[in-house]
Structures are given as structure tokens and as C-alpha cells.
Amino acid sequence: MTELKITFLGTGSARPTPRRGVASVYVQLGGDAVQFDCGEGSQMQILRAGVRASRLVAMAITHFHGDHVNGLPGALGTMGLNGYEDGLTLIGPAGIDRYLAVLADLQILRPAFPVRVVENDEAVLLDTGAFTITGVRLRHRLPTHGYVLREHDLPGRFDLERARALGIPPGPKYGQLQRGESVTLDSGVVITPDQVLGPARPGRSVAYISDTRPSDRVVEAVHGVDVLIHEATYLHSLAPHARERGHSTVREAAEIARAAGVKRLFLTHISSKHPNNKELLAEATPIFEATEVAEDLMAVDVPLPA
Amino acid sequence: MTELKITFLGTGSARPTPRRGVASVYVQLGGDAVQFDCGEGSQMQILRAGVRASRLVAMAITHFHGDHVNGLPGALGTMGLNGYEDGLTLIGPAGIDRYLAVLADLQILRPAFPVRVVENDEAVLLDTGAFTITGVRLRHRLPTHGYVLREHDLPGRFDLERARALGIPPGPKYGQLQRGESVTLDSGVVITPDQVLGPARPGRSVAYISDTRPSDRVVEAVHGVDVLIHEATYLHSLAPHARERGHSTVREAAEIARAAGVKRLFLTHISSKHPNNKELLAEATPIFEATEVAEDLMAVDVPLPA
């Protein structure tokens, strides 16, 4: 079974504290990984978490506030030093070309591997063959996008008993049928995949939504996802502050999760004003029960439904 | 007595490891501090070390390799969020204006306080009234400068017995004499400072030299300093590699220290290829006895000579 695992690298807002680094999440699906945001220090968090930058096929930067992007030059530099050779898809806000060009010109960063730049947009930004990343426009103080990672639908389960009953000999024909190909038995009988496969199973999905005011657009884009990672910078007692700074409160994040019918909600981008997770959960869970507060280096497995 | 204290924030080369962060040193003289280089994560190291970014009057960036500068946007951003209001002198390579301009334009960093940019040069780059910072051109793969911080000369010691013998009443006149002013006694006798003060005492000095091939220019610039912090990326067994990459070996750093007649040498910018300090010291101390290997968060007091 392909593993889908989320590792939070930084779960704080604005500036790093000893407890919470700045924004970054690493999501691994099978052998490939994607990093959403790249706050300062995320490359050190990757070392501490024991996950591998070498698996990254994409980095996606939501917006150009320093706490979401300042780790990028160092991360790409280190990947190059460590012999990363694959092409990396770098998704980010308009202007990211110019940022990379100045870094290269000053010699701060000259990536030692191909970088394909894709500008943030409400579209499929990457399709690896195993999953897609789609952008969703957010409501922050400057152009900002969140992302939805969707695993491609998986083939239906192979019905072994049925295959035996149909007289298909165990071996390569099983694999052909699982891959959606018809096979011909020695008897001349043709077996089509639908005879032995159950219905296709929907792939899993993870949404990363930071930074933003609550948004109907988000509710629509993240509808039914397995995991919603949503910023919740402040408790609702600081709602005016959240509004002014273009952020969501814990209550608002929970309301988004409920409205979108997601399976699990992880709160992130937590202000250092709120050190007590119990307070955060007390505000969120009456609205959306399956809420957790992300912590740096927390790892979350997202299993396929039984 | 004014305290002079060096705190190593990052002592590794190229990329951070769990043991050694990338280049950064914090030097505090009295209430003011200077940071030499600003590798990624140095703002977190400042938190861990328990020193204060609010004391910084200057940051000085030796050159535009990522491991020396990638922490700068985050460090300045956080200082602003924490209410830093003083003017900061930002010393760095030609092009640093353009770097700041792009960061500001993209909204990655808009410092919330005045920043005065000074380009690296072989000149006095800052004079705070208590100390100067002077640049020295290094030999690396791109334009690079090291720095010498020199405390201003201190007034000579006040000779209390002599003052009493001259009939100077204890009180404000002592202070005037210590500040170099003459005073007139009630008797009409004029006392000049040289009558009660010993010879002026030379201020202390700390040199930060990274990254570079060994250089006669450095020997001259750091002559007799109290503390020489010199890069020593590799053991001499990797001398060809050091030459190719524009770095110094441990042996070469020790030779510079000896030739310059400095009081103490701290090796920094240590490659992760060399985890064993004993090996580094075994190479350095036969050439220059007063050698130490810098470690992250190591603090060093530089006392005035007795």
C-alpha cells in the first residue's frame, strides 16, 4: 500500500520560537514528496524529522511573506550540495522568477539541478502521474494561494476468488488485469478487468491552506479532503487582529472544516500568543470534532479507507 | 569594566548539520553588538544562546554565498516584529542594495526600522564611538571581506594614591580627570590628567576572517588582535580541495595566526567531513598553541589585559 505521510516542519507564525518554527509542511506519497512553504530553518527540520529532501519533486510557496519563503535559497542550495539531480517543480507567486534571478546573479543561489517554475494559479499546477497539486486563491494581504494534493484514483480491489472461479491461472495475467488490461485464457475465453476488479477507489487528498481569511472558495476547493491543514493564527478572542492581519481564527478554521466536510483538521501557523493547545482545541472541537493542533516534527499517516 | 563577549551562532560550512549551523558570530561590546555573517537559522541560535538581537548596531555580511547570508531576511524581519527601532548599519558586498530592493519589492522583507547600507571595502566601515569595524579584502571565489573590530583606546588607569597626594578631593573632579579634563583645586592649583592617569590602554580587538585562502593581507590586518576567528574548512590532508574551493586548511589558519602574532585563534567554518576536534587541534597547536575549535553556542569572554 502506498504510504501517504504528512510531516509538519514548522507550525508557527511570523517568527520562529523554540517551540514552533516558521511555515513548512512535508508531504510524502510513496517515493515522492512535496514541501508546502519553506520557512527559515525548514532544511534543519527535515534533518531532525528524518525525512528526505532527495524525495522532493516539488516545493510550493503560498506567498511572499518572509516566514513562508526565507528557507528556500538554503534548502535548494543544500539539495544541490547533497547531489540532488532530479528536476524540481517550484510553484510560487508571481515574481518568483525575479527572486531566483537575483539570487543567481548575486551568487547566493545557483541551483545545481533543473528547476521548473510554475506560477501560483487556480489550476492543476503539477501532475506527477500519482497525484496532482491544484491551487486555490486565498484572502491574505498579498497574492496568496493554498494547495490541494489529490492522489489519482486507485484501481479497484482484485477479487481473487472470482479470478480463480473464472479459471485465470495465477501469474502475470493477474497483473495485466489489475492494470486494466483484458487477457485471453488458453481456452480462448477473454476476461475483461471489470470481471475481477471492484470499483475504482478514490485517491486520498491533503489540503494546505495558509495564510488566509476564511473563504468560501476554500470550502469548495477542499470539499471532502482527508486532511485539511488550515492556518489558525489566533484564538477568536483576537478576531479583530486576525481580520486586520489577514488571518483566520481557530473558530473560523473549524467552521471551514465543517462546511467543507473534511475528515480531519490540523491547525497550524499558531501565534506564540497561544501556547496552550487545550485552549485551541476547546474552541475548535465543539465546531469540528476531528481537530488536532499541529506541532513541529509531528508526523501523520493518512491511510486508505478500509 | 566593559564586557567583550563573542558568541558563535554557526560554525559549519556550506550546509547546516545537527552539530554545526551555518556561518554567524555575535560579538557584544558593552551594550552594543555586531553580527558577522547571517547564515540560515542564526536568529534561532540567538534565541538559544540567550543573547539579544535588540543590541545589534550592525550586521556585516562577508560575501554572497548562501550559507553566509540566507538568514538575513528572517533576522531583520523578526527584529522589526520585536520592536527594534534603532538604525541598523548593514555592511555587505556590492549588490546588497539590489538584494534588499528585490526583497522589499516582493514583500519578503520590508524592514520596520532604518537600515543604513555600507558596502564592503578596505576602510573603516563603522565607528560607534566605542569601537570601529574595518574591512579586509579576502581571497575567495567571489568578492569577500573579513572584518576587524577594534575597541577604541581606553583612558589610562586613575592613580588614586597620587590624586590624594596632590590634594584632589574625592568627588566629581576625579571623573573630570578620568575623562581627560584638567581641574582647578580650591587652592588655585591646576591639575592636568597626565598627573593622575597612567598611559592610555589599547582597546581590545576581534577579527572575523571567512571565507578565504591564506592571505598576507590578512596577516597585516589582524596583526596582534586579541582574538582571530579564522575559517579552517578542511584538514591539510584536503589541501587541494581547500585550494580549489577558495578555503583555508587548519594548518594554514594556524600559520596565519602565528605570522600575525595574535593572542588567540578560533577555528570556524568547519566541514562536516571533520567531526573530530582533536584532529583539528593536533594539526593547529604545534604551529599556534592558543588555538580552539569554535562550536555552536560557545561563548568567549575577551578580558582587558591585567
Contacts between the chains, C-beta under 8 A, distances in Angstrom:
chain1	res1	chain2	res2	distance
A	14	B	78	7.9
A	14	B	81	5.8
A	15	B	43	7.6
A	15	B	74	7.8
A	15	B	77	7.2
A	15	B	78	4.2
A	15	B	81	5.4
A	15	B	82	7.5
A	16	B	43	6.7
A	16	B	44	5.3
A	16	B	47	7.6
A	16	B	74	7.7
A	16	B	78	7.6
A	17	B	47	7.4
A	18	B	44	7.8
A	18	B	47	6.0
A	18	B	48	7.2
A	21	B	44	7.7
A	22	B	74	7.6
A	40	B	40	5.8
A	40	B	41	6.7
A	40	B	43	7.2
A	40	B	44	7.9
A	40	B	70	7.8
A	40	B	71	6.6
A	40	B	74	4.1
A	41	B	40	6.7
A	41	B	41	5.0
A	41	B	44	5.9
A	43	B	15	7.6
A	43	B	16	6.7
A	43	B	40	7.2
A	44	B	16	5.3
A	44	B	18	7.8
A	44	B	21	7.7
A	44	B	40	7.9
A	44	B	41	5.9
A	47	B	16	7.6
A	47	B	17	7.4
A	47	B	18	6.0
A	48	B	18	7.2
A	64	B	106	4.6
A	64	B	107	5.0
A	64	B	108	5.1
A	65	B	107	6.7
A	65	B	108	7.1
A	66	B	73	5.2
A	66	B	74	5.7
A	66	B	77	4.5
A	66	B	103	8.0
A	66	B	108	5.0
A	66	B	109	5.4
A	67	B	74	7.4
A	67	B	77	7.3
A	69	B	108	6.0
A	70	B	40	7.7
A	70	B	70	7.4
A	70	B	71	7.9
A	70	B	73	5.0
A	70	B	74	4.4
A	70	B	77	7.6
A	70	B	108	7.1
A	71	B	40	6.6
A	71	B	70	7.9
A	73	B	66	5.2
A	73	B	70	5.0
A	74	B	15	7.8
A	74	B	16	7.7
A	74	B	22	7.6
A	74	B	40	4.1
A	74	B	66	5.7
A	74	B	67	7.4
A	74	B	70	4.4
A	77	B	15	7.2
A	77	B	66	4.5
A	77	B	67	7.3
A	77	B	70	7.6
A	78	B	14	7.9
A	78	B	15	4.2
A	78	B	16	7.6
A	81	B	14	5.8
A	81	B	15	5.4
A	82	B	15	7.5
A	93	B	106	7.9
A	95	B	105	7.8
A	95	B	106	5.0
A	98	B	102	6.6
A	98	B	106	7.3
A	99	B	102	6.6
A	99	B	106	5.9
A	99	B	108	7.6
A	102	B	98	6.6
A	102	B	99	6.6
A	102	B	102	4.6
A	105	B	95	7.8
A	106	B	64	4.6
A	106	B	93	7.9
A	106	B	95	5.0
A	106	B	98	7.3
A	106	B	99	5.9
A	107	B	64	5.0
A	107	B	65	6.7
A	107	B	142	5.2
A	108	B	64	5.1
A	108	B	65	7.1
A	108	B	66	5.0
A	108	B	69	6.0
A	108	B	70	7.1
A	108	B	99	7.5
A	109	B	66	5.5
A	142	B	107	5.2
